[in-house]
Amino acid sequence: MSLESTSKISIKIFRDSIDKYHVLDQVDQPFENPYSSDALEHLLFRKNWIDTVQWHYEDLIRDPIIDPLEGMKLKRLIDASNQERTDTVEHIDSFFLNHYKNVEPLQNATLNSESPAWAIDRLSILELKIYHMEEEANREDASASHRKKCNTKLQVLLTQREDLSLAIDQLLRDIAYGSKYMKVYKQMKMYNDEDTNPVLYRDKS
């Protein structure tokens, strides 16, 4: 995969993942990654699949008549999905760190406020917004005003995709040339950790 076109290839992989999910459109369907486990494409496909499943978890948990026990089960699934999402983003950043490990930063190199993988994370979620806004903009049982409103929003999302894609590719070019450098901080989420969440470690003592 050429990193010069990371955003373009990422969007294609994300759309393939979204389309594949919606063949069955079930949150508990089996997951199969079509890419080699050592490839960046593998991580990108996995990242978007996690996002797509979680998108539908979030839909389900907002059912106003959901059974409380079912709602709690979904909340646990969302928590686990969030952790998996974070882990996958960090794996993507590790890929970039390794890819650019021999680049010597220029003396005036600067640090970006966001790592490449977290920008790609936003691109993945943006692709989901585009997919579902397209659905609403073309929904046959919706009113004309609803479709028009959603189409207006869709155009904004498509502009966001273009802008974010340019920013991601520029960031990777800057890192490759040494004018930017990467630093990655682990998220260190505390609520899933039995040693840092008081509710969890209280029961262990």
N, C-alpha and C positions, 0 to 999 in steps of 0.2 A: 504493500500500500504506500503510495506517495504521500508524504505528509504535506506537500505543497497543496494538495486538494483535500485535506482532512475534512473540512466542513461538508463539501459536496458528497464525498463518499459516506460520511456519517449520516447525512440526511437520507441517502438511499437505503442504508442498512436499517435506520430507524423506521422508515416507511415499510420496508420488507417485514420487520418484526411486528409492526402494528397490523399490517394486512394479514399476516399469518395468525396472530392472536384472534382476529375477528372472523376467521373461518368458523371456529367453534364458539367464540365469544363466551368463554367460561373461565372463571378465575382459577379453577382447580384443574385445568387441562394440563397434560404433560408438556414439559419444556424440552426442546431439542435444538441445540445450537448447530447451525450448518457450517461453522467455521472452525478451523484448526485451533486447538486450545492455546497455542503459543502466538497467535496472531492478534493484532490490535482489533481487527474486525470481530473476533470472538468476544472481546470485552464490550465492544460497542453494542453488539446484538444483545448480549446478556443485560447490559445496562438498560436498554430501552424496554426489553421484555419485563424487567422488574417494574419500571415506571408504568408500563401499560397495565399490568395486573393491579398495581396499586391504584391507578386511576379508577379502576372498576371497583376495587374495595371501597374507595372513598365515595363512589356513587351509592353502593349498597348500604353503607353505614348511615347514610342520610335519609333512608326510608323512614318517614314519620311514624310508621306503625311497626317498626322492627321489634322483634322479641328481644328483651334486655340481655338475655344470655347469649343470643346470637350476635347482638351488638358488641358484647364484651369479647366474644371470640374473634370478631372482625378487628376489634381494636388491637388485640394481641398479634394478629396477622399483619396489620399495618405497622406496628412497632418492629416486628421482625423484618418486614420489607424495607423499612427505613434504614435499619442497620445494614442490610444486604446492599442497598443502594449506596450507602456511604463507603462500604468496603470495596465495592466495584469501582467507584470513582477513584479511590486511592490506588487501586491496581492500575487504572488507566494512567494516573499521574506517575506511578512507578515506571510504566512503560516509557513515558516521555523522558523521565529523568535518566533512564538507562540509554535511550536513543541519543540524547544530547550530552552524555557524560564526558565526551572528549572535546566539547566546545569550550574554549577559553573565553570567559566574558570580557568584554572591552572594559577599559579603565572607568569609563563613564556609564557602564551598564546600569540599568535600573530594574527594580522589582515590580512586577505587576501585582495589582491588588487581588487578583483572582488567578488561580492556577489554570492551565489548559483544560484539565479534566472537569473542573467545576463549571467552566464555560460550556463545555460539551454537555454536561448535565442539563444546563438550561436549554440547550438546543434540542435535546431529546424530549424534554417536557413540552417545549414549544411545538415540536412536530405533532405531539398528541393533541395539543390545543387546535392546531390547524386541521387535523383529521376530523375531530369532533365538531369544529365550527363549520367545516364543509358539509358535514352531515346535516347540521341544523339549517344551513343556508339553502339546502336542497330538499328539505323535508316536505314531502307531498301533503301530509296531513296538517301542516302548519299554515298559519295565515300569511298572506303576502307581506304584511308589515313585519312579521317575525323573520321571514326569509331575508327581507331587505336589510333589517337591522343586523342580522347575523352575517350577511355578506359584507357589510361595512366593517364589522369587526374582523372578518377574515382578511380583508385587504390590509388592515393594520398588522395582523399577525404575520402576513407574508412579507411585509416591509421589515418587521422585526427579525424575521428569519434571514433576510438578505443582509441586514446590518450586523447581526450577531455572527453570521458566517464570515463576513469580511474581517471582523474583529478577531475571531479565532485563528484564521489563516495568517493574519498579520502578526499576531502574538507568536505563533509557531515560527514564522520567518524571522522575527526579531530574536527569538531564542537561538535559532540556528546560526544567525549571524553574530551573536554575542552581544547585541545591544540591549537585550533583556536576559535575565537569569531566573531560574526557578528555585523556589523554596516551598516545601510542602509540609504543612502541619497536620498531624493526625487529628481527627475531629474530637477524640477523647470524650465521646458521649457518656454521660454519667448515669443516666436513668436505666440503662440496660445492664449496668455493671453491679454485681452482687456486693462488691467492695466499696462502692461509692454512693449507691442509692440507699438512704436510711431505711426505707420501707423494706428493702430486701435484706440488708445486713442485720437489721434488728432481729429478724426471725432466726438468724444463725447463732446468735449469742445465747 
